[in-house]
């Protein structure tokens, strides 16, 4: 069985820390993407509510005009 040296542990730790930094960068990007999509979905929901209200008002006007 080979001996584990302090230099070996230091290299492995450096490798792990480098990969951790890359994962943090990817997480930052993915979080930004999720926030942007969430904002877009909220905008669509607001737009949809507006369309439903406009349709309801138009329907009400048509039903009043028919009478």
C-alpha positions in Angstrom: 0.0 0.0 0.0 1.4 3.4 -1.0 1.9 6.2 1.5 -0.2 9.2 1.3 1.9 12.3 1.4 1.0 15.8 2.4 1.8 17.0 -1.1 -0.7 14.4 -2.5 -3.4 15.6 -0.2 -2.7 19.3 -1.0 -3.0 18.5 -4.8 -6.2 16.7 -4.3 -7.6 19.5 -2.1 -6.6 22.1 -4.8 -8.4 20.0 -7.4 -11.5 19.8 -5.3 -11.5 23.5 -4.6 -11.1 24.3 -8.3 -14.1 22.1 -9.2 -16.1 23.6 -6.4 -15.4 27.1 -7.8 -16.6 25.9 -11.2 -19.8 24.5 -9.7 -20.4 27.8 -7.8 -20.1 29.7 -11.1 -22.5 27.3 -12.8 -25.0 27.7 -9.9 -24.8 31.4 -10.2 -25.7 31.2 -13.9 -28.5 28.7 -13.4 -29.9 30.8 -10.6 -30.0 33.9 -12.8 -31.7 31.9 -15.5 -34.3 30.6 -13.1 -35.0 34.2 -11.8 -35.4 35.5 -15.4 -37.8 32.7 -16.3 -39.8 33.3 -13.1 -40.1 37.0 -14.0 -41.2 36.1 -17.5 -43.9 33.7 -16.1 -45.1 36.3 -13.7 -45.4 38.8 -16.6 -47.4 36.2 -18.6 -49.7 35.6 -15.7 -50.3 39.4 -15.3 -50.9 39.7 -19.1 -53.3 36.7 -19.0 -55.3 38.3 -16.1 -55.6 41.5 -18.1 -56.8 39.6 -21.2 -59.4 37.8 -19.1 -60.6 41.1 -17.6 -60.8 42.7 -21.0 -62.7 39.8 -22.4 -65.1 39.9 -19.5 -65.7 43.7 -20.0 -66.3 43.1 -23.7 -68.7 40.3 -23.0 -70.5 42.5 -20.5 -70.8 45.3 -23.1 -72.1 42.9 -25.7 -74.7 41.4 -23.4 -75.9 44.9 -22.4 -76.1 46.0 -26.1 -78.1 42.9 -27.1 -80.9 43.7 -24.5 
